[in-house]
Amino acid sequence: MYKVQPYRKTGETMLKPVIDLEKILTKELELYARLYSLENAKSEAIIEREGKLIESLSIEQESLLSDLSRLEMKREAVIDEYANSNDLRDFSGALTLRDIVLSMDEDSSHHLLRLGMELKNSVVELSRLQKTNEQLIRDNLEFFDILLSGLREENSLSAGYGNNGKEDSRVASSMIFNQKV
């Protein structure tokens, strides 16, 4: 069994897994805030069509996602630790944060519940911003596709056979291709 340690913010006592879970949730909130900030910067880069900046922001986000993945594994281990120490294995399926909050007394669970709600809101907001950015990228790609198709329509491919009997084809009045080459 675990030693009961004082919970410094409220003076209550809590089990070590709950304190560890709160630390993990707090760290996850920080990472999601950083991800949101990067995604917001990515919005501006998409609008300004700054491909290099979009790439560097995406690389930084990938690093944060790796950190989040490691935290998620830690959180699962801490939840298992809590379930084992509190005989909560009779829950059907995976033990959730909600299950843990329901198993605690009301005063102790309030802070953990607030962290969980903040985390969920952060994930939802990030998801919305990502969907907006995906649409911005699709719109930009469609715009460039329209431009290119307009340029292609203005060009014609003249083909035929030359005096030597070989096929002779070339682009006439090309706006894209260098005709001097």
BAZA-60156 format. One record per atom (N, C-alpha, C): residue in three letters; atom name; residue number from 1; x, y, z. Coordinates in Angstrom, 2 decimals. Layout:
# BAZA-60156
[ala,CA,NUM,[X,Y,Z]]
...
//
This chain:
# BAZA-60156
[met,N,1,[0.84,-1.18,0.00]]
[met,CA,1,[0.00,0.00,0.00]]
[met,C,1,[0.89,1.24,0.00]]
[tyr,N,2,[0.39,2.30,-0.55]]
[tyr,CA,2,[1.14,3.54,-0.67]]
[tyr,C,2,[0.98,4.39,0.57]]
[lys,N,3,[2.03,5.14,0.86]]
[lys,CA,3,[1.96,6.09,1.96]]
[lys,C,3,[1.06,7.24,1.54]]
[val,N,4,[0.27,7.71,2.44]]
[val,CA,4,[-0.56,8.87,2.14]]
[val,C,4,[0.31,10.10,2.30]]
[gln,N,5,[0.36,10.90,1.23]]
[gln,CA,5,[1.19,12.09,1.25]]
[gln,C,5,[0.29,13.32,1.28]]
[pro,N,6,[0.74,14.38,1.96]]
[pro,CA,6,[-0.09,15.59,1.99]]
[pro,C,6,[-0.17,16.22,0.61]]
[tyr,N,7,[-1.35,16.68,0.29]]
[tyr,CA,7,[-1.57,17.41,-0.95]]
[tyr,C,7,[-1.39,18.88,-0.61]]
[arg,N,8,[-0.31,19.45,-1.11]]
[arg,CA,8,[0.15,20.77,-0.67]]
[arg,C,8,[-0.82,21.90,-0.98]]
[lys,N,9,[-1.58,21.82,-2.06]]
[lys,CA,9,[-2.44,22.94,-2.44]]
[lys,C,9,[-3.62,23.11,-1.48]]
[thr,N,10,[-4.16,22.03,-0.97]]
[thr,CA,10,[-5.34,22.14,-0.12]]
[thr,C,10,[-5.10,21.62,1.29]]
[gly,N,11,[-3.98,21.02,1.52]]
[gly,CA,11,[-3.69,20.47,2.84]]
[gly,C,11,[-4.31,19.10,3.06]]
[glu,N,12,[-5.07,18.60,2.08]]
[glu,CA,12,[-5.68,17.29,2.22]]
[glu,C,12,[-4.64,16.21,1.96]]
[thr,N,13,[-4.97,14.99,2.31]]
[thr,CA,13,[-4.07,13.89,2.00]]
[thr,C,13,[-4.59,13.15,0.78]]
[met,N,14,[-3.67,12.73,-0.04]]
[met,CA,14,[-4.04,12.01,-1.26]]
[met,C,14,[-3.01,10.92,-1.51]]
[leu,N,15,[-3.39,9.96,-2.26]]
[leu,CA,15,[-2.47,8.90,-2.64]]
[leu,C,15,[-1.48,9.41,-3.67]]
[lys,N,16,[-0.31,8.81,-3.65]]
[lys,CA,16,[0.74,9.20,-4.59]]
[lys,C,16,[0.29,9.11,-6.05]]
[pro,N,17,[-0.43,8.07,-6.48]]
[pro,CA,17,[-0.85,8.02,-7.89]]
[pro,C,17,[-1.71,9.22,-8.30]]
[val,N,18,[-2.53,9.73,-7.41]]
[val,CA,18,[-3.37,10.87,-7.74]]
[val,C,18,[-2.52,12.12,-7.92]]
[ile,N,19,[-1.55,12.29,-7.06]]
[ile,CA,19,[-0.63,13.44,-7.18]]
[ile,C,19,[0.16,13.32,-8.47]]
[asp,N,20,[0.64,12.11,-8.77]]
[asp,CA,20,[1.36,11.89,-10.03]]
[asp,C,20,[0.46,12.17,-11.23]]
[leu,N,21,[-0.79,11.75,-11.15]]
[leu,CA,21,[-1.74,11.97,-12.23]]
[leu,C,21,[-1.98,13.47,-12.44]]
[glu,N,22,[-2.09,14.21,-11.37]]
[glu,CA,22,[-2.27,15.66,-11.48]]
[glu,C,22,[-1.06,16.32,-12.15]]
[lys,N,23,[0.14,15.86,-11.80]]
[lys,CA,23,[1.35,16.41,-12.43]]
[lys,C,23,[1.36,16.11,-13.92]]
[ile,N,24,[0.98,14.90,-14.29]]
[ile,CA,24,[0.95,14.51,-15.70]]
[ile,C,24,[-0.09,15.34,-16.45]]
[leu,N,25,[-1.28,15.49,-15.88]]
[leu,CA,25,[-2.33,16.27,-16.54]]
[leu,C,25,[-1.90,17.73,-16.70]]
[thr,N,26,[-1.24,18.27,-15.70]]
[thr,CA,26,[-0.74,19.65,-15.78]]
[thr,C,26,[0.28,19.79,-16.89]]
[lys,N,27,[1.18,18.83,-17.00]]
[lys,CA,27,[2.20,18.86,-18.05]]
[lys,C,27,[1.54,18.70,-19.43]]
[glu,N,28,[0.54,17.84,-19.52]]
[glu,CA,28,[-0.18,17.67,-20.79]]
[glu,C,28,[-0.87,18.98,-21.19]]
[leu,N,29,[-1.45,19.67,-20.23]]
[leu,CA,29,[-2.07,20.97,-20.50]]
[leu,C,29,[-1.06,21.96,-21.06]]
[glu,N,30,[0.13,21.98,-20.48]]
[glu,CA,30,[1.19,22.88,-20.96]]
[glu,C,30,[1.57,22.53,-22.40]]
[leu,N,31,[1.71,21.24,-22.69]]
[leu,CA,31,[2.08,20.81,-24.04]]
[leu,C,31,[0.99,21.15,-25.05]]
[tyr,N,32,[-0.27,20.96,-24.66]]
[tyr,CA,32,[-1.36,21.30,-25.57]]
[tyr,C,32,[-1.43,22.81,-25.80]]
[ala,N,33,[-1.11,23.60,-24.80]]
[ala,CA,33,[-1.08,25.06,-24.98]]
[ala,C,33,[0.02,25.43,-25.98]]
[arg,N,34,[1.17,24.77,-25.89]]
[arg,CA,34,[2.26,25.03,-26.84]]
[arg,C,34,[1.88,24.57,-28.25]]
[leu,N,35,[1.22,23.41,-28.34]]
[leu,CA,35,[0.75,22.93,-29.64]]
[leu,C,35,[-0.24,23.91,-30.26]]
[tyr,N,36,[-1.13,24.44,-29.46]]
[tyr,CA,36,[-2.13,25.39,-29.95]]
[tyr,C,36,[-1.44,26.65,-30.47]]
[ser,N,37,[-0.46,27.12,-29.72]]
[ser,CA,37,[0.29,28.31,-30.13]]
[ser,C,37,[0.99,28.07,-31.47]]
[leu,N,38,[1.60,26.91,-31.63]]
[leu,CA,38,[2.26,26.57,-32.89]]
[leu,C,38,[1.25,26.44,-34.03]]
[glu,N,39,[0.11,25.85,-33.74]]
[glu,CA,39,[-0.92,25.68,-34.77]]
[glu,C,39,[-1.46,27.04,-35.19]]
[asn,N,40,[-1.58,27.95,-34.25]]
[asn,CA,40,[-2.02,29.31,-34.54]]
[asn,C,40,[-1.00,30.02,-35.44]]
[ala,N,41,[0.28,29.85,-35.12]]
[ala,CA,41,[1.34,30.42,-35.96]]
[ala,C,41,[1.31,29.78,-37.35]]
[lys,N,42,[0.96,28.51,-37.40]]
[lys,CA,42,[0.87,27.82,-38.69]]
[lys,C,42,[-0.26,28.43,-39.53]]
[ser,N,43,[-1.34,28.84,-38.90]]
[ser,CA,43,[-2.44,29.50,-39.62]]
[ser,C,43,[-1.92,30.71,-40.37]]
[glu,N,44,[-1.17,31.54,-39.66]]
[glu,CA,44,[-0.60,32.74,-40.28]]
[glu,C,44,[0.35,32.37,-41.42]]
[ala,N,45,[1.15,31.34,-41.22]]
[ala,CA,45,[2.10,30.92,-42.25]]
[ala,C,45,[1.36,30.39,-43.48]]
[ile,N,46,[0.26,29.70,-43.28]]
[ile,CA,46,[-0.53,29.19,-44.41]]
[ile,C,46,[-1.10,30.36,-45.20]]
[ile,N,47,[-1.66,31.32,-44.49]]
[ile,CA,47,[-2.24,32.50,-45.15]]
[ile,C,47,[-1.18,33.26,-45.94]]
[glu,N,48,[0.00,33.38,-45.35]]
[glu,CA,48,[1.10,34.09,-46.01]]
[glu,C,48,[1.86,33.22,-47.01]]
[arg,N,49,[1.48,31.96,-47.10]]
[arg,CA,49,[2.09,30.98,-48.02]]
[arg,C,49,[3.59,30.85,-47.79]]
[glu,N,50,[3.95,30.69,-46.52]]
[glu,CA,50,[5.35,30.53,-46.13]]
[glu,C,50,[5.63,29.06,-45.84]]
[gly,N,51,[5.96,28.32,-46.90]]
[gly,CA,51,[6.14,26.88,-46.81]]
[gly,C,51,[7.21,26.44,-45.83]]
[lys,N,52,[8.33,27.13,-45.81]]
[lys,CA,52,[9.43,26.76,-44.90]]
[lys,C,52,[9.00,26.91,-43.45]]
[leu,N,53,[8.27,27.98,-43.14]]
[leu,CA,53,[7.80,28.20,-41.78]]
[leu,C,53,[6.79,27.12,-41.38]]
[ile,N,54,[5.90,26.78,-42.30]]
[ile,CA,54,[4.92,25.72,-42.03]]
[ile,C,54,[5.65,24.42,-41.70]]
[glu,N,55,[6.69,24.12,-42.48]]
[glu,CA,55,[7.46,22.90,-42.26]]
[glu,C,55,[8.15,22.92,-40.90]]
[ser,N,56,[8.78,24.03,-40.53]]
[ser,CA,56,[9.49,24.08,-39.24]]
[ser,C,56,[8.51,24.02,-38.07]]
[leu,N,57,[7.34,24.65,-38.21]]
[leu,CA,57,[6.33,24.56,-37.15]]
[leu,C,57,[5.82,23.13,-37.02]]
[ser,N,58,[5.64,22.46,-38.13]]
[ser,CA,58,[5.17,21.06,-38.10]]
[ser,C,58,[6.19,20.15,-37.44]]
[ile,N,59,[7.46,20.38,-37.71]]
[ile,CA,59,[8.51,19.58,-37.09]]
[ile,C,59,[8.51,19.78,-35.57]]
[glu,N,60,[8.35,21.03,-35.15]]
[glu,CA,60,[8.30,21.32,-33.71]]
[glu,C,60,[7.08,20.66,-33.08]]
[gln,N,61,[5.95,20.67,-33.80]]
[gln,CA,61,[4.75,20.01,-33.28]]
[gln,C,61,[4.95,18.50,-33.15]]
[glu,N,62,[5.63,17.91,-34.09]]
[glu,CA,62,[5.90,16.47,-34.03]]
[glu,C,62,[6.68,16.12,-32.76]]
[ser,N,63,[7.62,16.97,-32.41]]
[ser,CA,63,[8.40,16.75,-31.19]]
[ser,C,63,[7.49,16.80,-29.96]]
[leu,N,64,[6.60,17.76,-29.93]]
[leu,CA,64,[5.66,17.87,-28.80]]
[leu,C,64,[4.71,16.68,-28.76]]
[leu,N,65,[4.30,16.21,-29.92]]
[leu,CA,65,[3.42,15.04,-29.96]]
[leu,C,65,[4.12,13.80,-29.42]]
[ser,N,66,[5.42,13.69,-29.64]]
[ser,CA,66,[6.19,12.58,-29.07]]
[ser,C,66,[6.19,12.68,-27.54]]
[asp,N,67,[6.38,13.90,-27.05]]
[asp,CA,67,[6.34,14.11,-25.60]]
[asp,C,67,[4.97,13.75,-25.03]]
[leu,N,68,[3.91,14.15,-25.74]]
[leu,CA,68,[2.56,13.83,-25.29]]
[leu,C,68,[2.32,12.32,-25.28]]
[ser,N,69,[2.86,11.63,-26.24]]
[ser,CA,69,[2.71,10.18,-26.31]]
[ser,C,69,[3.36,9.52,-25.10]]
[arg,N,70,[4.56,10.00,-24.74]]
[arg,CA,70,[5.24,9.45,-23.56]]
[arg,C,70,[4.44,9.75,-22.28]]
[leu,N,71,[3.90,10.96,-22.20]]
[leu,CA,71,[3.08,11.31,-21.03]]
[leu,C,71,[1.82,10.44,-20.95]]
[glu,N,72,[1.25,10.16,-22.09]]
[glu,CA,72,[0.06,9.33,-22.12]]
[glu,C,72,[0.36,7.93,-21.57]]
[met,N,73,[1.52,7.39,-21.94]]
[met,CA,73,[1.91,6.07,-21.41]]
[met,C,73,[2.10,6.14,-19.90]]
[lys,N,74,[2.72,7.24,-19.43]]
[lys,CA,74,[2.90,7.41,-17.98]]
[lys,C,74,[1.54,7.51,-17.29]]
[arg,N,75,[0.63,8.25,-17.92]]
[arg,CA,75,[-0.70,8.42,-17.32]]
[arg,C,75,[-1.41,7.08,-17.20]]
[glu,N,76,[-1.30,6.25,-18.24]]
[glu,CA,76,[-1.92,4.92,-18.18]]
[glu,C,76,[-1.32,4.08,-17.05]]
[ala,N,77,[-0.01,4.17,-16.87]]
[ala,CA,77,[0.65,3.42,-15.80]]
[ala,C,77,[0.18,3.92,-14.42]]
[val,N,78,[0.04,5.23,-14.28]]
[val,CA,78,[-0.40,5.79,-13.00]]
[val,C,78,[-1.86,5.40,-12.73]]
[ile,N,79,[-2.68,5.38,-13.77]]
[ile,CA,79,[-4.08,4.98,-13.60]]
[ile,C,79,[-4.14,3.51,-13.17]]
[asp,N,80,[-3.31,2.67,-13.78]]
[asp,CA,80,[-3.25,1.27,-13.36]]
[asp,C,80,[-2.81,1.15,-11.91]]
[glu,N,81,[-1.82,1.95,-11.53]]
[glu,CA,81,[-1.34,1.96,-10.15]]
[glu,C,81,[-2.47,2.36,-9.19]]
[tyr,N,82,[-3.22,3.38,-9.56]]
[tyr,CA,82,[-4.34,3.83,-8.72]]
[tyr,C,82,[-5.40,2.74,-8.63]]
[ala,N,83,[-5.72,2.12,-9.77]]
[ala,CA,83,[-6.74,1.07,-9.78]]
[ala,C,83,[-6.33,-0.11,-8.90]]
[asn,N,84,[-5.05,-0.49,-8.96]]
[asn,CA,84,[-4.57,-1.59,-8.14]]
[asn,C,84,[-4.59,-1.26,-6.66]]
[ser,N,85,[-4.21,-0.04,-6.32]]
[ser,CA,85,[-4.14,0.34,-4.90]]
[ser,C,85,[-5.51,0.58,-4.30]]
[asn,N,86,[-6.53,0.80,-5.14]]
[asn,CA,86,[-7.88,1.07,-4.63]]
[asn,C,86,[-8.89,0.01,-5.03]]
[asp,N,87,[-8.39,-1.14,-5.46]]
[asp,CA,87,[-9.26,-2.26,-5.85]]
[asp,C,87,[-10.38,-1.84,-6.79]]
[leu,N,88,[-10.02,-1.17,-7.88]]
[leu,CA,88,[-11.00,-0.70,-8.85]]
[leu,C,88,[-10.98,-1.53,-10.12]]
[arg,N,89,[-10.50,-2.73,-10.06]]
[arg,CA,89,[-10.38,-3.56,-11.25]]
[arg,C,89,[-11.72,-4.15,-11.70]]
[asp,N,90,[-12.79,-3.99,-10.95]]
[asp,CA,90,[-14.05,-4.56,-11.38]]
[asp,C,90,[-14.79,-3.66,-12.37]]
[phe,N,91,[-14.19,-2.51,-12.72]]
[phe,CA,91,[-14.77,-1.68,-13.77]]
[phe,C,91,[-14.68,-2.43,-15.09]]
[ser,N,92,[-15.76,-2.37,-15.87]]
[ser,CA,92,[-15.69,-3.01,-17.19]]
[ser,C,92,[-14.96,-2.07,-18.13]]
[gly,N,93,[-14.02,-2.60,-18.86]]
[gly,CA,93,[-13.24,-1.78,-19.78]]
[gly,C,93,[-12.13,-1.04,-19.08]]
[ala,N,94,[-11.61,-0.03,-19.75]]
[ala,CA,94,[-10.49,0.74,-19.22]]
[ala,C,94,[-10.98,1.75,-18.18]]
[leu,N,95,[-10.18,1.93,-17.19]]
[leu,CA,95,[-10.48,2.90,-16.13]]
[leu,C,95,[-10.22,4.30,-16.68]]
[thr,N,96,[-11.19,5.19,-16.52]]
[thr,CA,96,[-11.05,6.55,-17.03]]
[thr,C,96,[-10.83,7.52,-15.89]]
[leu,N,97,[-10.49,8.74,-16.27]]
[leu,CA,97,[-10.33,9.79,-15.27]]
[leu,C,97,[-11.65,10.02,-14.53]]
[arg,N,98,[-12.73,9.92,-15.23]]
[arg,CA,98,[-14.05,10.08,-14.61]]
[arg,C,98,[-14.28,9.00,-13.53]]
[asp,N,99,[-13.88,7.77,-13.84]]
[asp,CA,99,[-14.02,6.68,-12.87]]
[asp,C,99,[-13.21,6.98,-11.60]]
[ile,N,100,[-12.01,7.50,-11.80]]
[ile,CA,100,[-11.15,7.83,-10.65]]
[ile,C,100,[-11.79,8.93,-9.82]]
[val,N,101,[-12.28,9.97,-10.49]]
[val,CA,101,[-12.91,11.08,-9.77]]
[val,C,101,[-14.12,10.60,-8.97]]
[leu,N,102,[-14.90,9.70,-9.57]]
[leu,CA,102,[-16.08,9.17,-8.87]]
[leu,C,102,[-15.70,8.31,-7.67]]
[ser,N,103,[-14.52,7.71,-7.70]]
[ser,CA,103,[-14.10,6.85,-6.59]]
[ser,C,103,[-13.49,7.65,-5.44]]
[met,N,104,[-13.23,8.93,-5.65]]
[met,CA,104,[-12.58,9.76,-4.63]]
[met,C,104,[-13.64,10.54,-3.86]]
[asp,N,105,[-13.21,11.09,-2.71]]
[asp,CA,105,[-14.15,11.97,-2.01]]
[asp,C,105,[-14.25,13.29,-2.77]]
[glu,N,106,[-15.31,14.01,-2.53]]
[glu,CA,106,[-15.63,15.19,-3.33]]
[glu,C,106,[-14.56,16.27,-3.29]]
[asp,N,107,[-14.02,16.55,-2.12]]
[asp,CA,107,[-13.01,17.60,-2.01]]
[asp,C,107,[-11.74,17.26,-2.78]]
[ser,N,108,[-11.31,16.03,-2.69]]
[ser,CA,108,[-10.08,15.61,-3.36]]
[ser,C,108,[-10.24,15.57,-4.87]]
[ser,N,109,[-11.43,15.26,-5.33]]
[ser,CA,109,[-11.63,15.05,-6.76]]
[ser,C,109,[-11.84,16.35,-7.54]]
[his,N,110,[-12.15,17.43,-6.85]]
[his,CA,110,[-12.48,18.68,-7.54]]
[his,C,110,[-11.33,19.17,-8.43]]
[his,N,111,[-10.13,19.19,-7.90]]
[his,CA,111,[-8.98,19.68,-8.66]]
[his,C,111,[-8.68,18.75,-9.84]]
[leu,N,112,[-8.74,17.46,-9.62]]
[leu,CA,112,[-8.48,16.49,-10.68]]
[leu,C,112,[-9.54,16.62,-11.79]]
[leu,N,113,[-10.78,16.81,-11.41]]
[leu,CA,113,[-11.86,16.97,-12.37]]
[leu,C,113,[-11.66,18.24,-13.19]]
[arg,N,114,[-11.25,19.32,-12.56]]
[arg,CA,114,[-11.01,20.58,-13.26]]
[arg,C,114,[-9.89,20.41,-14.28]]
[leu,N,115,[-8.81,19.73,-13.89]]
[leu,CA,115,[-7.71,19.47,-14.82]]
[leu,C,115,[-8.17,18.65,-16.03]]
[gly,N,116,[-8.96,17.65,-15.76]]
[gly,CA,116,[-9.48,16.81,-16.83]]
[gly,C,116,[-10.35,17.59,-17.80]]
[met,N,117,[-11.19,18.47,-17.28]]
[met,CA,117,[-12.06,19.28,-18.13]]
[met,C,117,[-11.23,20.28,-18.95]]
[glu,N,118,[-10.22,20.87,-18.33]]
[glu,CA,118,[-9.35,21.80,-19.05]]
[glu,C,118,[-8.60,21.07,-20.18]]
[leu,N,119,[-8.15,19.87,-19.88]]
[leu,CA,119,[-7.44,19.09,-20.89]]
[leu,C,119,[-8.37,18.76,-22.06]]
[lys,N,120,[-9.57,18.35,-21.77]]
[lys,CA,120,[-10.53,18.03,-22.83]]
[lys,C,120,[-10.81,19.28,-23.67]]
[asn,N,121,[-11.02,20.42,-23.04]]
[asn,CA,121,[-11.26,21.66,-23.77]]
[asn,C,121,[-10.07,22.04,-24.65]]
[ser,N,122,[-8.88,21.84,-24.14]]
[ser,CA,122,[-7.67,22.13,-24.92]]
[ser,C,122,[-7.59,21.27,-26.17]]
[val,N,123,[-7.89,19.99,-26.01]]
[val,CA,123,[-7.84,19.06,-27.14]]
[val,C,123,[-8.89,19.46,-28.18]]
[val,N,124,[-10.08,19.83,-27.73]]
[val,CA,124,[-11.16,20.23,-28.65]]
[val,C,124,[-10.78,21.50,-29.40]]
[glu,N,125,[-10.24,22.48,-28.70]]
[glu,CA,125,[-9.84,23.74,-29.35]]
[glu,C,125,[-8.72,23.50,-30.37]]
[leu,N,126,[-7.75,22.68,-30.01]]
[leu,CA,126,[-6.67,22.36,-30.94]]
[leu,C,126,[-7.22,21.65,-32.17]]
[ser,N,127,[-8.12,20.74,-31.97]]
[ser,CA,127,[-8.73,20.01,-33.08]]
[ser,C,127,[-9.46,20.96,-34.03]]
[arg,N,128,[-10.19,21.90,-33.48]]
[arg,CA,128,[-10.90,22.89,-34.31]]
[arg,C,128,[-9.92,23.71,-35.15]]
[leu,N,129,[-8.85,24.16,-34.52]]
[leu,CA,129,[-7.87,24.96,-35.24]]
[leu,C,129,[-7.18,24.14,-36.32]]
[gln,N,130,[-6.89,22.88,-36.03]]
[gln,CA,130,[-6.28,22.01,-37.03]]
[gln,C,130,[-7.20,21.82,-38.24]]
[lys,N,131,[-8.51,21.67,-37.99]]
[lys,CA,131,[-9.47,21.53,-39.09]]
[lys,C,131,[-9.52,22.80,-39.93]]
[thr,N,132,[-9.45,23.94,-39.27]]
[thr,CA,132,[-9.42,25.21,-39.99]]
[thr,C,132,[-8.18,25.29,-40.87]]
[asn,N,133,[-7.03,24.90,-40.32]]
[asn,CA,133,[-5.79,24.93,-41.09]]
[asn,C,133,[-5.83,23.95,-42.26]]
[glu,N,134,[-6.41,22.79,-42.05]]
[glu,CA,134,[-6.55,21.83,-43.14]]
[glu,C,134,[-7.37,22.44,-44.27]]
[gln,N,135,[-8.44,23.15,-43.92]]
[gln,CA,135,[-9.27,23.78,-44.94]]
[gln,C,135,[-8.52,24.89,-45.65]]
[leu,N,136,[-7.73,25.66,-44.90]]
[leu,CA,136,[-6.91,26.71,-45.52]]
[leu,C,136,[-5.92,26.11,-46.53]]
[ile,N,137,[-5.31,25.01,-46.15]]
[ile,CA,137,[-4.36,24.35,-47.06]]
[ile,C,137,[-5.08,23.83,-48.30]]
[arg,N,138,[-6.24,23.19,-48.11]]
[arg,CA,138,[-7.01,22.69,-49.26]]
[arg,C,138,[-7.40,23.84,-50.19]]
[asp,N,139,[-7.84,24.95,-49.59]]
[asp,CA,139,[-8.22,26.12,-50.40]]
[asp,C,139,[-7.03,26.64,-51.20]]
[asn,N,140,[-5.86,26.71,-50.57]]
[asn,CA,140,[-4.66,27.16,-51.28]]
[asn,C,140,[-4.30,26.20,-52.41]]
[leu,N,141,[-4.37,24.91,-52.14]]
[leu,CA,141,[-4.05,23.93,-53.19]]
[leu,C,141,[-5.04,24.04,-54.35]]
[glu,N,142,[-6.31,24.23,-54.04]]
[glu,CA,142,[-7.31,24.38,-55.08]]
[glu,C,142,[-7.04,25.65,-55.91]]
[phe,N,143,[-6.66,26.72,-55.24]]
[phe,CA,143,[-6.34,27.97,-55.93]]
[phe,C,143,[-5.18,27.76,-56.91]]
[phe,N,144,[-4.12,27.11,-56.44]]
[phe,CA,144,[-2.98,26.88,-57.32]]
[phe,C,144,[-3.33,25.91,-58.45]]
[asp,N,145,[-4.17,24.95,-58.17]]
[asp,CA,145,[-4.60,24.02,-59.20]]
[asp,C,145,[-5.39,24.76,-60.28]]
[ile,N,146,[-6.24,25.68,-59.89]]
[ile,CA,146,[-6.99,26.49,-60.85]]
[ile,C,146,[-6.04,27.33,-61.69]]
[leu,N,147,[-5.07,27.94,-61.04]]
[leu,CA,147,[-4.08,28.74,-61.78]]
[leu,C,147,[-3.34,27.90,-62.80]]
[leu,N,148,[-2.87,26.74,-62.36]]
[leu,CA,148,[-2.11,25.87,-63.27]]
[leu,C,148,[-2.97,25.35,-64.41]]
[ser,N,149,[-4.22,24.99,-64.12]]
[ser,CA,149,[-5.08,24.49,-65.20]]
[ser,C,149,[-5.37,25.60,-66.20]]
[gly,N,150,[-5.49,26.83,-65.74]]
[gly,CA,150,[-5.67,27.96,-66.65]]
[gly,C,150,[-4.46,28.14,-67.53]]
[leu,N,151,[-3.28,27.98,-66.96]]
[leu,CA,151,[-2.06,28.10,-67.76]]
[leu,C,151,[-1.94,26.96,-68.75]]
[arg,N,152,[-2.33,25.77,-68.36]]
[arg,CA,152,[-2.26,24.62,-69.25]]
[arg,C,152,[-3.21,24.77,-70.43]]
[glu,N,153,[-4.40,25.34,-70.19]]
[glu,CA,153,[-5.38,25.50,-71.25]]
[glu,C,153,[-4.91,26.50,-72.30]]
[glu,N,154,[-4.09,27.44,-71.91]]
[glu,CA,154,[-3.59,28.43,-72.85]]
[glu,C,154,[-2.49,27.85,-73.74]]
[asn,N,155,[-1.98,26.71,-73.42]]
[asn,CA,155,[-0.91,26.08,-74.19]]
[asn,C,155,[-1.51,24.96,-75.03]]
[ser,N,156,[-0.89,24.70,-76.12]]
[ser,CA,156,[-1.35,23.57,-76.93]]
[ser,C,156,[-0.15,22.72,-77.30]]
[leu,N,157,[-0.41,21.49,-77.47]]
[leu,CA,157,[0.64,20.55,-77.86]]
[leu,C,157,[0.45,20.28,-79.35]]
[ser,N,158,[1.42,20.68,-80.12]]
[ser,CA,158,[1.32,20.38,-81.56]]
[ser,C,158,[2.16,19.14,-81.82]]
[ala,N,159,[1.53,18.18,-82.45]]
[ala,CA,159,[2.21,16.91,-82.70]]
[ala,C,159,[2.05,16.53,-84.16]]
[gly,N,160,[2.98,15.76,-84.62]]
[gly,CA,160,[2.91,15.28,-86.00]]
[gly,C,160,[4.15,14.47,-86.30]]
[tyr,N,161,[4.37,14.24,-87.57]]
[tyr,CA,161,[5.55,13.48,-87.97]]
[tyr,C,161,[6.45,14.39,-88.78]]
[gly,N,162,[7.72,14.29,-88.50]]
[gly,CA,162,[8.70,15.08,-89.22]]
[gly,C,162,[9.10,14.40,-90.52]]
[asn,N,163,[10.00,15.04,-91.27]]
[asn,CA,163,[10.49,14.51,-92.55]]
[asn,C,163,[11.19,13.17,-92.38]]
[asn,N,164,[11.77,12.93,-91.21]]
[asn,CA,164,[12.49,11.68,-90.98]]
[asn,C,164,[11.57,10.54,-90.55]]
[gly,N,165,[10.25,10.79,-90.46]]
[gly,CA,165,[9.29,9.76,-90.09]]
[gly,C,165,[9.12,9.56,-88.60]]
[lys,N,166,[9.84,10.34,-87.79]]
[lys,CA,166,[9.70,10.24,-86.34]]
[lys,C,166,[8.65,11.23,-85.84]]
[glu,N,167,[8.07,10.86,-84.70]]
[glu,CA,167,[7.06,11.74,-84.13]]
[glu,C,167,[7.74,13.03,-83.66]]
[asp,N,168,[7.10,14.14,-83.98]]
[asp,CA,168,[7.63,15.45,-83.60]]
[asp,C,168,[6.53,16.16,-82.82]]
[ser,N,169,[6.77,16.38,-81.52]]
[ser,CA,169,[5.77,17.10,-80.73]]
[ser,C,169,[6.45,18.19,-79.94]]
[arg,N,170,[5.75,19.28,-79.75]]
[arg,CA,170,[6.29,20.39,-78.96]]
[arg,C,170,[5.13,21.21,-78.42]]
[val,N,171,[5.41,21.95,-77.37]]
[val,CA,171,[4.40,22.81,-76.77]]
[val,C,171,[4.45,24.15,-77.48]]
[ala,N,172,[3.30,24.57,-77.98]]
[ala,CA,172,[3.21,25.85,-78.68]]
[ala,C,172,[2.74,26.92,-77.72]]
[ser,N,173,[3.29,28.11,-77.83]]
[ser,CA,173,[2.96,29.28,-76.99]]
[ser,C,173,[2.91,28.96,-75.51]]
[ser,N,174,[3.94,28.32,-75.02]]
[ser,CA,174,[3.99,27.94,-73.63]]
[ser,C,174,[4.27,29.14,-72.74]]
[met,N,175,[3.53,29.20,-71.63]]
[met,CA,175,[3.79,30.23,-70.65]]
[met,C,175,[4.62,29.69,-69.51]]
[ile,N,176,[4.67,28.37,-69.38]]
[ile,CA,176,[5.39,27.75,-68.28]]
[ile,C,176,[6.77,27.30,-68.70]]
[phe,N,177,[6.86,26.69,-69.86]]
[phe,CA,177,[8.10,26.05,-70.27]]
[phe,C,177,[8.98,27.04,-71.01]]
[asn,N,178,[10.25,26.95,-70.81]]
[asn,CA,178,[11.22,27.78,-71.51]]
[asn,C,178,[11.40,27.20,-72.91]]
[gln,N,179,[11.01,27.94,-73.94]]
[gln,CA,179,[11.05,27.42,-75.30]]
[gln,C,179,[12.45,27.45,-75.88]]
[lys,N,180,[13.38,28.15,-75.26]]
[lys,CA,180,[14.73,28.22,-75.77]]
[lys,C,180,[15.56,27.00,-75.43]]
[val,N,181,[15.11,26.20,-74.51]]
[val,CA,181,[15.86,25.04,-74.08]]
[val,C,181,[15.87,23.97,-75.12]]
//
